[in-house]
Amino acid sequence: MAALAVLLLALVPPLAPLSRRAEYAAALQFSFLAIIVPALVTVGAPWHRLRLAGLPSAGAPPRPVDRLAFRRLRRRDLVRSLLFVVCDLGVVIGWRTPGAVSAVARHAWVGPLEALSLLVFGVGLWLELVSSPPLAPRSGPLRRAVLSAVVMWVFWIDAYVVGMSNHDFYRNFHHTAGHGLSAASDQQIAAVVLWFVASVTFVPVIFWNALSWLRTEDPDTELAALTRSERRRGTPPSIGSPAQTP
């Protein structure tokens, strides 16, 4: 419900019309769509309420999210996590280019397309960083902390590039001298908005995963690593092997 409320807040007035005129409002709308809404959906784990997960009835096949959770547990490797991170960051960077921001401001139909793509790829990213029962991250706490830091730095770099630009980075926002914010002030506020939202969202995830790694090791990660090591060495199974059969 919180994710739905933030999504509506980003797509309806007053924020939606203001985001076409002011750069700071566009940065706030983008922060909601790219960071806050996917994080709330993932942490809220609405899969059971949406009937996508749960105990199946007699004779019924497992539900889609249950099947996905099982496949994710069998394929716990860093490469797949990095793939989701790279895909989401590619979508994020693509929607922050001047051409994409201008298209969102000029064409009303582009906004929902942006929101949908950021939500889908954003949830895919956050599933690699936090638990969303029955879905579990593929990586251990230390890797999740590092991945969270990398994603946060990408948002920070985007904010720094916009805030420190010596010219209008997004030329579709028009400013009149003596009326409202200047172009420089608008850019700097937009940079602060994006930096702040990324910080308050990812920093707790980084510290929580780092503390979890310091307290204990992830047994699922250790088991997966042991299984891969035995497969590479060709170690025969110790249970039910012919040598143990009387």
N, C-alpha and C positions, 0 to 999 in steps of 0.2 A: 504494500500500500504506500509506503514511503517512496519507493522508486516511481510508482505511478504518479504520485503527487508532484515529485520533482520534474518528471517528464512533462506533465501538463504545464507546470510553471515555466518550463523552458520554451514551450511551443505556442502558448496563448498570450494575449496581451496582459500586462503592458510590456513584458520582456521581449516578446517576438518582434513587434514593430520597432521598438527601441534599438534592437540589435541590428537593424538595417541602417540606422542613422549614427550610432555611436559605437566606437570600437570597443570600449570597455564593456558595453552590454553584450556585444557579440562574443567577447572573451568569456563572459560569465555564462552565456548560453552554451558555448562550446564546452566549458568546464563541466556543466551539468550533464551534457549528453555523453561526453567522452570519459568522464571519471566517476561522477557521483552516481548516476543511474545504473551503470553496469556493476559498480561496487555494491549498491544496495540490493540489486537483484540477486547477485551471487551470495552475499552474506545472508539474505533472507531465505534462500533455498526454497523457492515456491513450487518445487517439482511435485511434491505430494498433493498440494492443493490444486495444481493444474492437471492432476491425474496422469502425470508422466512418469511417476515412480510410485512404488508401494508394493505390498504383497499381492501377487496376482491370484485370481480365483482359481478353483480347481480346473485343470485342463487348459487354462489360458496361458499364453506365452508371457515372458517377462516384459515389463513396460520399457519404453525406449531409454529413459534415463538410467534404469537399472542395468540394461545391457551395456550402455555407455560406461557406467561406473565399473562394471566387470572388465571391459576391455582396457580401461585406463589403468586398473590395477595390474594387468598383465604386461603393460607397456610403459613401465615407469623409467623413462630415460630422459636425459637432458635435451637431446636433439628435438624431441617433440615439443617440449616446453618452450625451447627457443623459437621453434617454428611459429607457435601461437603468439609469442611476444613480438617477433618480427612482423607478422601479418598485421597485428593490431597497431603497432607503431607506424607501419606503412600507411594504413588507413588514416590514422591521426595526422600524420604529416601531410598526406594528400589533401585533407580537408582544411588544413591551415595555410595552404598556398594562396597567394593573392587571387589567382583565377577562381579557385573554389569558393573563397570567401565572397568574391564579387558575384558569383553565380547564385549563392544562397541569398544574397541581398536583393538581387534583381528578379529572381524567379521563385514564386511561392512553392512550387512543387519540389524544388531541390531540398528544402528544409526537412520534410519528412524522410526523404531518401538519406540525407545525412544522418538524421537521428537513428534510422533503422540500421544502417551500416555500422555506426559507432556503437550501438547497443549490442549487436550480434558479435562483433569482433572484440568489444570490450568485455563481454561476459566470458568469451573464450580466453582472454588474458587473465581475468580475475580467477578463473577456475584453476589456473596454474599457481596462484599466490595464496589462496585461502580455501578452507574447507566449505563445501556446500552440499551437505548430506542428501543423497548417498554418494555424491561425487567427492573424491579426494584429490588433492594435488599430486602430480606425478613426482615432484621433487621433494627432497627433505627440507628441513627448516633453514639451513644455511643457504642452500641454493635459492630458496624462495626469497630470503632477505636480499641476496645479491640481485636477483631479477627485479624485485620491487625497487631497489635503488637505481638500477639502470633505467627503468621506465620513468621514474620520477625525474632523473637527470634529463631525459629527453624533453619532458614538459618544461623543465627549467630552462634548457637551452633555447627552446622555442620562445619562452617569455623574454629571455635576455636579448635574443635577436630582434624581437619587435620593440622592446623598450629602449634599446641602445641605437636603433636606426636613426641616421641623420636626416632621413627624408620620410615621406609618407609610405610606410611599408604596404598598407592596404589603401589603394587610391580610390576606392568606392565610397569612403567616408569623407564628407565635405565639411569643412570648418570655415566659419566666417569670423574675421578678426573683430574682436570687441563683442561677440555674441557667443555665449557658452564657452565650452572648453576649447583650448587651442589644440592643434593637431599633436603637438609634442606631449601635452598633458594627457590627452586621450590615450595615446600610445603607452605612456608610462603607467597609467592606471590599469590599462588592459594587461600589461605585463605583470603588475602586482597581483591582479585578480587570478591569473592563470598560475602564477608561482604559489600563491597562498593556498588555493584549492588543492593543487598537487601535493603541497607539503602536508597539510592537515589530513589528507587521505592516505598517503603512502608512508609517511614517517611512523605512525603506529604499527603498520604492518611490518615494516623493517625491524623495529625494535622487538615486536612480539615474536617474530620468527627467530631473531638472533637470540633472545632469551630462551626460547624453546630449544634451540640447538645447544646452548650452554648447559641447560639442565639435564638433557637426556638425548640419546640418539633415537632416530626414527626406526623402529623395528621392521617396518615394511621395506624401507630403503635398504637396510642391512640384508634382509632376506632376498630381495631382488638381486643385490650385488653378489651374494653367495651363490644364488642359482646360476647367474651368468658365468661366474668363475668356474663352477663345476661343469657347465656345458662346454666351456673352452678347453678344459683339461680332459674332458671325456670321462669324468668320474661316474661309475655306474651307480644306480640308486641302491641305497642300503636296505630298503624295505621291499620284501617280496622278490629279492634277487634269487637266481637259481642256486647260488652257493649256500643260501640259508634255507633252502627247501629240503626237508628230510627225505 
